[in-house]
Amino acid sequence: MTHYNEEMTRLKESVLTMASHAESAVTRAVRALIERDDKLAQSVIDDDNIVDQLEVDIDDIAIHLLTKAPVATDLRLTTVAMKISQNLERVGDSAVTIARRAIELGTEPQLKPYVDIPRMATMSTEMLRDSITAFINREPEKARAVVPRDREVDNLNRQLHRELASFMVERPATISRCLNLMVISKCLERIADHATNVAEEVVYLYEAIDIRHSIRRIHEDQNPGS
């Protein structure tokens, strides 16, 4: 294997490692919320530097590869890897926000049983995992299938926001808890958005077709008000 090919392999492996850390951060942050485990939540906050450093490493590898005048397919892979790492870094940031809100919520009685939030977390992390798998295994069809799933997470986020807004009106003492849960719900919705972004980049990488906005727009036209 040439040095160039070794660097390309290292680039893909770094993206996979970063995705694993980002997904783990989300899972642990939500578990910390459900189990009211401040120590676990703090570990998510403390480990955020790992994801940040991986983004820097991926950028360094990619920039070095770009100086070697790669062919078109390698050029797409290199630039897409950088874009994926940016989305993964934001997933990590969202996990940190969830962890911080979990610590705040741990200081008050639990508002209600958590049902929608764990469901949203599972859906979002599965979308992220499928997008990364499609990237590693060269499966644009798998990536395309991720995009419509974003709507389900959007709908759960809106549903939970409506429920929490009613709580705040009827029971003003719950306002701070409701606001924290709204932020967590929005973070999970954003994680699904980042997973969708990754999926769209994977389609571009392997099909040389830019599907950003198009699939979502078609869905919205077919499902107005959804």
C-alpha positions as CSV (number, residue, x, y, z in Angstrom):
1,M,0.0,0.0,0.0
2,T,1.3,3.4,-1.0
3,H,1.7,6.2,1.6
4,Y,-1.1,8.1,-0.2
5,N,-3.5,5.1,0.2
6,E,-2.4,4.7,3.8
7,E,-3.5,8.3,4.5
8,M,-6.8,7.8,2.8
9,T,-7.4,4.7,5.0
10,R,-6.4,6.7,8.0
11,L,-8.9,9.4,7.0
12,K,-11.8,7.0,6.8
13,E,-10.8,5.3,10.1
14,S,-10.6,8.7,11.9
15,V,-14.1,9.5,10.7
16,L,-15.4,6.2,11.9
17,T,-13.7,6.7,15.3
18,M,-15.1,10.2,15.6
19,A,-18.6,9.0,14.8
20,S,-18.3,6.3,17.4
21,H,-17.3,8.9,20.1
22,A,-20.1,11.2,19.0
23,E,-22.8,8.5,19.1
24,S,-21.5,7.3,22.5
25,A,-21.7,10.9,23.9
26,V,-25.4,11.2,22.9
27,T,-26.3,7.8,24.3
28,R,-24.5,8.5,27.6
29,A,-26.0,12.0,27.9
30,V,-29.5,10.7,27.5
31,R,-28.9,7.8,29.9
32,A,-27.5,10.3,32.4
33,L,-30.8,12.2,32.1
34,I,-33.0,9.2,32.5
35,E,-30.9,7.7,35.4
36,R,-30.3,11.1,37.0
37,D,-26.6,10.3,36.9
38,D,-24.6,13.5,37.3
39,K,-21.3,11.7,37.2
40,L,-22.1,10.2,33.8
41,A,-23.3,13.5,32.5
42,Q,-20.1,15.2,33.6
43,S,-18.1,12.5,31.8
44,V,-19.8,13.5,28.5
45,I,-18.8,17.1,29.1
46,D,-15.2,16.2,30.0
47,D,-14.8,13.9,26.9
48,D,-15.9,16.5,24.4
49,N,-12.3,17.4,23.7
50,I,-11.8,14.0,22.2
51,V,-14.4,14.7,19.5
52,D,-13.0,18.2,19.0
53,Q,-9.4,16.9,18.6
54,L,-10.6,14.2,16.1
55,E,-12.1,17.0,13.9
56,V,-8.8,18.8,13.9
57,D,-6.9,15.6,13.0
58,I,-9.3,14.8,10.2
59,D,-8.9,18.4,8.8
60,D,-5.1,18.0,9.0
61,I,-5.1,14.7,7.1
62,A,-7.6,16.0,4.5
63,I,-5.6,19.2,3.8
64,H,-2.4,17.2,3.4
65,L,-4.2,14.9,0.9
66,L,-5.6,17.8,-1.0
67,T,-2.0,19.0,-1.7
68,K,-1.4,15.8,-3.6
69,A,-3.8,16.7,-6.5
70,P,-6.1,13.7,-6.0
71,V,-8.3,12.4,-8.8
72,A,-12.0,13.4,-8.7
73,T,-13.2,10.5,-6.6
74,D,-10.5,11.0,-4.0
75,L,-11.1,14.7,-4.0
76,R,-14.8,14.1,-3.2
77,L,-13.9,11.6,-0.5
78,T,-11.5,14.1,1.2
79,T,-13.9,17.0,1.1
80,V,-16.8,14.9,2.2
81,A,-14.8,13.5,5.1
82,M,-14.2,17.1,6.3
83,K,-17.9,18.0,6.1
84,I,-18.9,14.8,7.9
85,S,-16.4,15.6,10.7
86,Q,-18.0,19.1,11.1
87,N,-21.4,17.5,11.5
88,L,-20.0,15.0,14.0
89,E,-18.4,17.8,16.0
90,R,-21.8,19.5,16.3
91,V,-23.4,16.2,17.4
92,G,-20.8,16.1,20.2
93,D,-21.7,19.7,21.1
94,S,-25.4,18.7,21.3
95,A,-24.5,15.8,23.5
96,V,-22.7,18.2,25.9
97,T,-25.8,20.5,26.0
98,I,-28.0,17.5,26.8
99,A,-25.6,16.5,29.6
100,R,-25.5,20.0,31.1
101,R,-29.3,20.2,31.0
102,A,-29.5,16.7,32.6
103,I,-27.4,18.0,35.5
104,E,-29.8,20.9,36.0
105,L,-32.8,18.7,35.8
106,G,-31.3,16.4,38.4
107,T,-31.7,19.2,41.0
108,E,-35.5,19.1,40.8
109,P,-38.2,16.3,40.9
110,Q,-38.7,14.5,37.6
111,L,-41.5,16.2,35.7
112,K,-42.8,13.2,33.9
113,P,-41.8,9.7,32.7
114,Y,-39.3,10.0,29.8
115,V,-40.8,8.4,26.7
116,D,-40.4,10.6,23.7
117,I,-36.8,11.7,24.5
118,P,-35.3,8.2,24.7
119,R,-37.3,7.4,21.5
120,M,-35.9,10.5,19.7
121,A,-32.4,9.6,20.9
122,T,-32.6,6.1,19.5
123,M,-34.0,7.3,16.2
124,S,-31.3,10.0,15.9
125,T,-28.4,7.8,16.8
126,E,-29.6,5.0,14.5
127,M,-29.8,7.6,11.6
128,L,-26.2,8.6,12.4
129,R,-25.0,5.1,12.6
130,D,-26.6,4.2,9.3
131,S,-25.2,7.3,7.6
132,I,-21.7,6.4,8.7
133,T,-22.1,2.7,7.7
134,A,-23.2,3.9,4.3
135,F,-20.0,6.0,4.1
136,I,-17.7,3.2,5.1
137,N,-19.4,0.5,3.0
138,R,-20.0,2.6,-0.1
139,E,-23.8,2.3,0.2
140,P,-25.5,5.4,-1.2
141,E,-28.9,3.7,-1.2
142,K,-28.6,3.2,2.5
143,A,-27.7,6.8,2.9
144,R,-30.7,7.9,0.8
145,A,-33.0,5.9,3.1
146,V,-31.8,7.9,6.1
147,V,-33.1,11.3,4.8
148,P,-36.9,10.7,5.1
149,R,-36.5,9.5,8.6
150,D,-35.6,13.0,9.8
151,R,-39.3,13.9,9.5
152,E,-40.3,11.4,12.2
153,V,-37.8,13.1,14.7
154,D,-39.1,16.5,13.7
155,N,-42.7,15.4,14.4
156,L,-41.7,14.0,17.9
157,N,-39.9,17.3,18.7
158,R,-43.0,19.4,17.8
159,Q,-45.2,17.0,19.8
160,L,-43.1,17.2,22.9
161,H,-42.8,21.0,22.6
162,R,-46.6,21.3,22.5
163,E,-47.0,19.1,25.5
164,L,-44.3,21.0,27.5
165,A,-45.9,24.3,26.6
166,S,-49.2,23.1,28.0
167,F,-47.4,22.1,31.2
168,M,-45.9,25.6,31.6
169,V,-49.3,27.3,31.2
170,E,-51.1,24.9,33.6
171,R,-48.3,24.6,36.1
172,P,-45.9,27.6,36.2
173,A,-43.7,25.9,38.8
174,T,-42.6,23.5,36.0
175,I,-41.3,26.2,33.7
176,S,-37.6,25.7,34.3
177,R,-37.8,21.9,33.9
178,C,-40.0,22.3,30.8
179,L,-37.5,24.7,29.2
180,N,-34.6,22.3,29.9
181,L,-36.5,19.4,28.3
182,M,-37.3,21.6,25.3
183,V,-33.6,22.3,24.8
184,I,-32.8,18.5,25.1
185,S,-35.6,17.7,22.6
186,K,-34.3,20.3,20.2
187,C,-30.7,19.0,20.5
188,L,-31.9,15.5,19.5
189,E,-33.8,17.0,16.6
190,R,-30.6,18.7,15.5
191,I,-28.6,15.5,15.8
192,A,-31.1,13.9,13.4
193,D,-30.5,16.9,11.1
194,H,-26.7,16.3,11.2
195,A,-27.2,12.6,10.5
196,T,-29.2,13.7,7.5
197,N,-26.5,16.0,6.4
198,V,-24.0,13.2,6.6
199,A,-26.3,10.9,4.5
200,E,-26.6,13.5,1.8
201,E,-22.9,13.9,1.7
202,V,-22.5,10.2,1.3
203,V,-24.9,10.2,-1.7
204,Y,-22.8,13.0,-3.2
205,L,-19.6,11.1,-2.6
206,Y,-20.6,7.9,-4.3
207,E,-23.1,9.1,-6.9
208,A,-21.7,12.6,-7.6
209,I,-25.3,13.9,-7.2
210,D,-26.1,16.7,-4.8
211,I,-29.5,15.8,-3.1
212,R,-29.3,18.4,-0.4
213,H,-32.8,20.0,0.0
214,S,-34.3,18.1,-2.9
215,I,-35.6,15.0,-1.1
216,R,-36.8,17.1,1.9
217,R,-38.5,19.6,-0.4
218,I,-40.3,16.8,-2.3
219,H,-41.5,15.3,1.0
220,E,-42.8,18.6,2.2
221,D,-44.6,19.2,-1.1
222,Q,-46.3,15.8,-0.7
223,N,-47.0,16.2,3.0
224,P,-48.0,19.9,3.5
225,G,-48.1,20.9,7.1
226,S,-46.3,17.8,8.3
